[in-house]
Amino acid sequence: MPVTLPRHPLRTFIAPVNNTTGVVDANIVRTNDNLTGVAFNAHDRDTAIHVQSGTQAERPASATEGSVWVSTDTRIAYIYTGGAWVQISGWFQNYHGAFHDNNDQTAGAANTGTLVTFSTSDITNGVTLVDSSKITVANAGTYNAQFSVQLANANSQDQDVWLWLRRTERTWRTVVGA
């Protein structure tokens, strides 16, 4: 079941004050579209809207139909269909990885690719570094692969350098060629 979340344009925020008294009223606030919202805490009594979070083990066995549970440890969201929890596809599947190396790496012979290696995994979730040069994803999906390389020229001559990502089924390698 696809879930569509509405978009709200950002507008200048008006302070939540009760008319001209200057006193903040907890039941009267401005929403992100600058409309006055009253009694936002009333949603707790609305059985049609119920979002909870916690670890996967804390998820209740059942809930009100339409309730949403976001597992804080697995980053997976579920909706209760009235008889079972069903995973909401694509939510919080935040697979990512960031890797770096601070060592100098020298390109090989001219017209020969040289693998760029990494010495450190900064953050990972479903994306891992293998053999210091392979970045492997564990899950099918669409990924945004980016890299940044700093180059140094050992002489004053102009040099042509090609950088590319080489991809096999679920592995990327960064290659430099001179």
N, C-alpha and C positions, 0 to 999 in steps of 0.2 A: 504494500500500500504506500504510494508516494505521499510525502508530506510536503506541503508548500508553506513556507514561512513568508509573511508579508514584508515588504520593504517600506521603511519610513524615511523620508528625506530628513536630513539634519537641519534644524532651524535654530535661531538664537534662543537660548534658554532664558525663561523668565523666572525669577526667584519665586518659590512657593510660599507666598504670603497671603494672608487672609485679608483681602481688600486693602484698606489704608492703615490698618492697625500696626502693620509691620511684624505681627506675630505669626510664626509658622504654624500652620494647621496641618497635622499629619494626615488628615482625610482629604485635603485639597492640595493637589500638586499639579504641576504641568507635565504632560507626557512629552515624548520626543517629537511629536508633531505640533507642540505648543497649544494643545487643547487642555482645558481644565479637566482633570480626572478626579472623581470623588469616590472615596471609600474603596481604594484598591485592595484592602485586606478582605473585601467581601468575596474574592475568588475562592477562598478556602471553603465556602459553603456551596460553590458551584461544582456539582459532581461531574460536569462535562469537561472540565479542565483540571487536570491533576498531574503534575510533574514532580517526581521525586528522584533522588539520587542517593547512591551509596555503593558499597562494594557488591559484586555479583552475588556473593553468598548472602547478603542482606536483603536481596530482592524478595518481596513477599510471594507466596505461592499463588495468590490471586489478588485482584483489585477490581475497581469499577471499570467497566468497559470504556476504552478510550484513554485510560491512564497511561502515562509514559514513565518509564524507569530508565535513568541514565546511569550505567555502571561506571563508577569513578576509577576502578582498577583496570577494566578492559576497554574503556572508552567506546562501549557499544550501547546504543539506545534501543529500547524495546517498547512496543505498544501492546496493551492488554486487549485481546479481541473478544473477551467475554468467556473464553474457555482456556486460553493459553497466552503466554507471552510470545510475541513474534518480533524478531529482530527488524529494526528499521534499517533497511539497506542503505549503505553509504554514510550514515551518520557517524561521526567521531572516529572513522577509520583513518586516523591521522598517522599513516605510515610515513616515516621520515628518517633521514640520516644526515649527519654532517661530519666531515672528516677533513683532516689537514696534516701538513708536514712542513716543518720549518727548516729542513735541511736543504742545502744546495743539491740540485739534480742536474746532471749534464746530459745533453742530448747526444746520441750516438753518432755514427757516421752520416754523412750527407745522404738524403733520400732514404733514410732508414728510420722507421718509427721507434720511439723509445717510450716505454710505459712510465707514466707518472705514478709515483708511489705515495702512500699515506702512512704516517706513523701513529696517528691518534684518531680514535673515534670520539667525537665530541658529544653527540647525542644520537640515539638510535631508537627506533620502534619499527620493527619489521623490515628494516634495511640494515645490512651488515657489511663490514669490510672483511674480505677474505684474502689471504696471501698478500697483504699490503697494497695490492693494485686492483682488486676486483671488488666492486660494490654490487652486492646481490640483494634482490628484493624477494621476500618470502611469499608475498601475496599478489595475485593478479590485480590489475588496476591501471589507472592513468597516473603517471608520475611526472613531476617537473624536475628535470635534471639540469643543474647549473654548475659551472665551475669557474674558478678564477685562477689565473696563473700569472706570476710576476717573472719577467724575463730580464736577463742581463746580457749585454753584448761585450765580449772580451776584447774587441778591437774597435776601431773607428769606421769599419766598412759596414755598409748597409747589409742586412741579413734578411732573408725570407724565412718565415717560420709558419708552419701549419699546425693547428691544434684541432683535434677532433675527439669525439666520444665514439668508442667502438662498443657496440651492443651485441651481446648474444642473447639467448632466450630471456634470462632474468638477471643478466650481469652487464654492467657498464665498466669500461676502462677509459681513462683519459690518456691520450697518446699525443706526443709532441714529435714533430719531424722537422729537420733542418735541411 
